[in-house]
Each structure stands twice: as C-alpha cells, then as structure tokens.
C-alpha cells in the first residue's frame, strides 16, 4: 500500500484526448482507456450529485481506475478526493488526471486539489488507509464506486465486480458521514 500525493507526481507517459471532449487529454495505464468514463459523462453525473446537500467530508472512490469520474466529482463538489486503486500505474494516472482537472479549473494546489490523495492498494482496507491518510469516522461525504467488471462479457453480475460491493460497504461504513436519509453512496 502506498500513499500518493497528486501534486508530487511526475508526468509519465502521454495523455490521450478524451472521447467526448477533444480539448482535454487524460492519462491511462495499460488497459485503462477502454474502461475510462468519458469526461462529459463524468461531469453530467457530478452536476446531478451537486443538486443534493452532502455532509462535509471527502469524496471516496474505492476502485478509481484512472480517476476521471473521481476528478469530476471532486472538482464539481469542491471536495477533496480519496482515490484508491489496486493497480499502481492506474493510481499514478489518477494523480495525473486530478492534476489535469485542477489545472483546467485553476484550482491546482488549492482547496480540493491540495487536500486530495490517492492510495495504491486494496479498496477494502479502510482501517489501514484511514490510518495512513489521517481520516476519522464520519469523514467520507460521498462513496462512489464503479468497480471493474470482467472484460469481453455482455452480461455482468454484481458478484463479479472487484472489489466486491458488500466488502467495500462493510469496510467503509464507520467512515461514512450521514444525512437524515443515510450515507451518500453512488
């Protein structure tokens, strides 16, 4: 498990133009591009969530891939991001993509971006991650999760997703802030 600070990451590789908005390019580790959410889709989702009153805290993605959706939520909601990705190279891509979006919106090194972190590790290791990241109970405002599904498959089952959804929910439950309707999970 390794804690990564987005602003401290050196650029590695070459960014690829986004499928939905050609004037922005994102970093992807091997096999990451086909799984990445297009920027306009990511921002549409973030705009929708922004309509709701969220508790204070961090936006958490336990299987962030290259971090495009996480960057959309963090920048739109103006909340620090905690991205967790099992694949180290994809975790680096997440850092670089958080930097890309912070630069695009002139928030690099400020506010949400300054407080964002990425962990290369297991998305269900909540206690260990919270310990190294300094999080306490009720510090996660929004848990968003769209884990990898098996490739080359037309149908999917929730049990196929990794990390496993029930394991993620059980692991992070103590850290989720709540509203009168319960915790915020997407």
C-alpha positions as a Markdown table, in Angstrom:
| # | Residue | x | y | z |
|---|---|---|---|---|
| 1 | Unk | 0.0 | 0.0 | 0.0 |
| 2 | Unk | 1.4 | 3.4 | -1.0 |
| 3 | Unk | 0.0 | 6.9 | -0.4 |
| 4 | Unk | 0.4 | 9.2 | -3.4 |
| 5 | Unk | 0.1 | 13.0 | -3.4 |
| 6 | Unk | -1.2 | 14.2 | -6.8 |
| 7 | Unk | 0.8 | 17.4 | -7.0 |
| 8 | Unk | 4.0 | 15.4 | -6.3 |
| 9 | Unk | 3.6 | 13.1 | -9.2 |
| 10 | Unk | 5.9 | 13.5 | -12.2 |
| 11 | Unk | 4.3 | 13.1 | -15.6 |
| 12 | Unk | 4.8 | 9.6 | -17.1 |
| 13 | Unk | 3.5 | 8.6 | -20.4 |
| 14 | Unk | 1.4 | 10.6 | -22.8 |
| 15 | Unk | -2.1 | 11.8 | -22.3 |
| 16 | Unk | -4.8 | 10.7 | -24.7 |
| 17 | Unk | -7.6 | 13.0 | -26.0 |
| 18 | Unk | -10.9 | 12.3 | -24.2 |
| 19 | Unk | -13.6 | 10.6 | -26.3 |
| 20 | Unk | -16.2 | 13.2 | -25.5 |
| 21 | Unk | -14.2 | 16.4 | -25.4 |
| 22 | Unk | -11.2 | 16.6 | -27.6 |
| 23 | Unk | -9.7 | 19.7 | -26.0 |
| 24 | Unk | -8.8 | 17.7 | -22.8 |
| 25 | Unk | -6.5 | 14.8 | -22.6 |
| 26 | Unk | -6.2 | 12.1 | -19.8 |
| 27 | Unk | -3.6 | 9.7 | -18.7 |
| 28 | Unk | -4.3 | 5.9 | -18.7 |
| 29 | Unk | -2.2 | 3.0 | -17.6 |
| 30 | Unk | -2.2 | -0.2 | -19.7 |
| 31 | Unk | -5.8 | -1.4 | -20.4 |
| 32 | Unk | -7.2 | 1.7 | -18.6 |
| 33 | Unk | -8.6 | 3.6 | -21.6 |
| 34 | Unk | -11.4 | 1.2 | -22.6 |
| 35 | Unk | -12.7 | 1.3 | -19.1 |
| 36 | Unk | -12.5 | 5.1 | -18.5 |
| 37 | Unk | -15.6 | 7.2 | -18.2 |
| 38 | Unk | -15.7 | 10.0 | -20.8 |
| 39 | Unk | -15.3 | 13.5 | -19.3 |
| 40 | Unk | -18.7 | 14.8 | -20.4 |
| 41 | Unk | -20.4 | 11.7 | -18.8 |
| 42 | Unk | -18.4 | 12.2 | -15.6 |
| 43 | Unk | -19.3 | 15.8 | -15.4 |
| 44 | Unk | -23.0 | 15.1 | -16.1 |
| 45 | Unk | -23.0 | 12.7 | -13.1 |
| 46 | Unk | -21.2 | 15.2 | -10.9 |
| 47 | Unk | -23.6 | 18.0 | -11.9 |
| 48 | Unk | -26.5 | 15.7 | -10.9 |
| 49 | Unk | -25.0 | 14.9 | -7.5 |
| 50 | Unk | -24.2 | 18.6 | -6.9 |
| 51 | Unk | -28.0 | 19.2 | -6.6 |
| 52 | Unk | -28.1 | 17.4 | -3.3 |
| 53 | Unk | -26.9 | 18.5 | 0.1 |
| 54 | Unk | -24.0 | 16.4 | 1.1 |
| 55 | Unk | -22.4 | 16.1 | 4.5 |
| 56 | Unk | -18.9 | 17.6 | 4.9 |
| 57 | Unk | -16.0 | 15.4 | 4.1 |
| 58 | Unk | -14.1 | 13.7 | 1.3 |
| 59 | Unk | -15.2 | 12.1 | -2.0 |
| 60 | Unk | -14.1 | 8.4 | -1.9 |
| 61 | Unk | -13.7 | 6.1 | -4.9 |
| 62 | Unk | -12.5 | 2.6 | -3.8 |
| 63 | Unk | -11.8 | 1.4 | -7.3 |
| 64 | Unk | -10.9 | 4.7 | -9.1 |
| 65 | Unk | -9.2 | 3.3 | -12.2 |
| 66 | Unk | -7.7 | 6.4 | -14.0 |
| 67 | Unk | -9.7 | 8.7 | -11.8 |
| 68 | Unk | -11.7 | 10.7 | -14.3 |
| 69 | Unk | -15.0 | 10.2 | -12.5 |
| 70 | Unk | -13.4 | 11.0 | -9.2 |
| 71 | Unk | -11.8 | 14.2 | -10.6 |
| 72 | Unk | -15.3 | 15.3 | -11.9 |
| 73 | Unk | -16.9 | 14.8 | -8.5 |
| 74 | Unk | -14.1 | 16.4 | -6.6 |
| 75 | Unk | -13.8 | 19.5 | -8.8 |
| 76 | Unk | -17.6 | 20.0 | -9.2 |
| 77 | Unk | -18.4 | 19.4 | -5.5 |
| 78 | Unk | -15.2 | 21.3 | -4.4 |
| 79 | Unk | -14.3 | 18.4 | -2.1 |
| 80 | Unk | -11.0 | 16.6 | -1.6 |
| 81 | Unk | -10.7 | 13.3 | -3.3 |
| 82 | Unk | -9.5 | 10.0 | -1.9 |
| 83 | Unk | -8.9 | 7.6 | -4.8 |
| 84 | Unk | -8.0 | 4.0 | -4.2 |
| 85 | Unk | -6.7 | 1.8 | -7.0 |
| 86 | Unk | -5.2 | -1.7 | -6.7 |
| 87 | Unk | -3.0 | -1.2 | -9.8 |
| 88 | Unk | -0.1 | 1.2 | -9.1 |
| 89 | Unk | 0.2 | 2.5 | -12.6 |
| 90 | Unk | -3.5 | 3.4 | -12.7 |
| 91 | Unk | -3.2 | 5.1 | -9.3 |
| 92 | Unk | -0.4 | 7.3 | -10.8 |
| 93 | Unk | -2.8 | 8.0 | -13.7 |
| 94 | Unk | -5.4 | 9.1 | -11.2 |
| 95 | Unk | -3.0 | 11.6 | -9.7 |
| 96 | Unk | -2.1 | 13.0 | -13.1 |
| 97 | Unk | -5.8 | 13.3 | -14.1 |
| 98 | Unk | -6.6 | 15.0 | -10.8 |
| 99 | Unk | -3.8 | 17.5 | -11.7 |
| 100 | Unk | -5.2 | 17.9 | -15.2 |
| 101 | Unk | -8.6 | 18.9 | -13.9 |
| 102 | Unk | -7.3 | 21.1 | -11.2 |
| 103 | Unk | -5.2 | 23.0 | -13.8 |
| 104 | Unk | -8.2 | 23.2 | -16.1 |
| 105 | Unk | -10.3 | 24.8 | -13.4 |
| 106 | Unk | -7.4 | 26.9 | -12.0 |
| 107 | Unk | -7.5 | 25.1 | -8.6 |
| 108 | Unk | -4.1 | 23.4 | -8.8 |
| 109 | Unk | -2.6 | 23.3 | -5.3 |
| 110 | Unk | -5.7 | 24.9 | -3.8 |
| 111 | Unk | -8.8 | 23.7 | -2.0 |
| 112 | Unk | -10.0 | 20.3 | -3.0 |
| 113 | Unk | -6.9 | 19.5 | -5.0 |
| 114 | Unk | -4.4 | 20.4 | -2.3 |
| 115 | Unk | -6.2 | 18.0 | 0.1 |
| 116 | Unk | -6.7 | 15.1 | -2.4 |
| 117 | Unk | -4.8 | 11.9 | -2.1 |
| 118 | Unk | -4.6 | 8.6 | -3.9 |
| 119 | Unk | -3.7 | 5.2 | -2.4 |
| 120 | Unk | -2.3 | 2.4 | -4.5 |
| 121 | Unk | -3.8 | -0.5 | -2.6 |
| 122 | Unk | -6.9 | -2.6 | -1.7 |
| 123 | Unk | -10.1 | -0.6 | -1.7 |
| 124 | Unk | -11.5 | -2.7 | 1.2 |
| 125 | Unk | -8.5 | -1.9 | 3.6 |
| 126 | Unk | -10.4 | 1.0 | 5.2 |
| 127 | Unk | -8.7 | 1.0 | 8.6 |
| 128 | Unk | -5.2 | 0.9 | 7.2 |
| 129 | Unk | -6.0 | 3.6 | 4.6 |
| 130 | Unk | -7.7 | 5.8 | 7.1 |
| 131 | Unk | -4.8 | 5.4 | 9.5 |
| 132 | Unk | -2.1 | 6.5 | 6.9 |
| 133 | Unk | -4.4 | 9.2 | 5.4 |
| 134 | Unk | -5.5 | 10.6 | 8.8 |
| 135 | Unk | -9.2 | 10.0 | 8.3 |
| 136 | Unk | -11.6 | 9.6 | 11.2 |
| 137 | Unk | -15.1 | 8.1 | 11.5 |
| 138 | Unk | -17.8 | 10.1 | 9.6 |
| 139 | Unk | -15.2 | 11.8 | 7.3 |
| 140 | Unk | -16.4 | 10.5 | 4.0 |
| 141 | Unk | -19.1 | 12.7 | 2.4 |
| 142 | Unk | -19.7 | 10.5 | -0.7 |
| 143 | Unk | -18.6 | 7.0 | -1.5 |
| 144 | Unk | -18.8 | 6.5 | -5.3 |
| 145 | Unk | -17.9 | 3.1 | -6.8 |
| 146 | Unk | -17.9 | 1.7 | -10.3 |
| 147 | Unk | -15.5 | -1.2 | -10.0 |
| 148 | Unk | -14.0 | -3.2 | -12.9 |
| 149 | Unk | -16.1 | -5.8 | -14.5 |
| 150 | Unk | -14.9 | -8.8 | -16.4 |
| 151 | Unk | -13.8 | -7.9 | -19.9 |
| 152 | Unk | -15.3 | -9.3 | -23.0 |
| 153 | Unk | -18.6 | -10.1 | -21.3 |
| 154 | Unk | -22.0 | -8.9 | -22.4 |
| 155 | Unk | -23.7 | -9.6 | -19.1 |
| 156 | Unk | -22.5 | -8.8 | -15.7 |
| 157 | Unk | -23.4 | -9.8 | -12.2 |
| 158 | Unk | -22.7 | -7.7 | -9.1 |
| 159 | Unk | -20.7 | -10.6 | -7.6 |
| 160 | Unk | -18.2 | -10.3 | -10.5 |
| 161 | Unk | -17.1 | -6.8 | -9.6 |
| 162 | Unk | -13.8 | -6.3 | -7.9 |
| 163 | Unk | -13.6 | -5.1 | -5.2 |
| 164 | Unk | -16.8 | -6.9 | -4.1 |
| 165 | Unk | -19.5 | -4.3 | -3.2 |
| 166 | Unk | -20.6 | -5.8 | 0.1 |
| 167 | Unk | -17.0 | -5.9 | 1.3 |
| 168 | Unk | -16.5 | -2.2 | 0.3 |
| 169 | Unk | -19.7 | -1.1 | 2.1 |
| 170 | Unk | -18.8 | -3.1 | 5.2 |
| 171 | Unk | -15.3 | -1.8 | 5.3 |
| 172 | Unk | -16.1 | 1.9 | 4.9 |
| 173 | Unk | -19.4 | 2.0 | 6.9 |
| 174 | Unk | -17.8 | 3.5 | 10.0 |
| 175 | Unk | -16.2 | 6.3 | 8.0 |
| 176 | Unk | -19.3 | 7.4 | 6.1 |
| 177 | Unk | -20.8 | 10.7 | 7.1 |
| 178 | Unk | -24.6 | 10.6 | 7.1 |
| 179 | Unk | -27.6 | 12.8 | 6.3 |
| 180 | Unk | -31.1 | 12.3 | 7.7 |
| 181 | Unk | -31.7 | 9.9 | 4.8 |
| 182 | Unk | -28.4 | 7.9 | 5.4 |
| 183 | Unk | -25.0 | 7.9 | 3.9 |
| 184 | Unk | -24.3 | 9.2 | 0.4 |
| 185 | Unk | -23.4 | 6.3 | -1.9 |
| 186 | Unk | -23.3 | 6.4 | -5.7 |
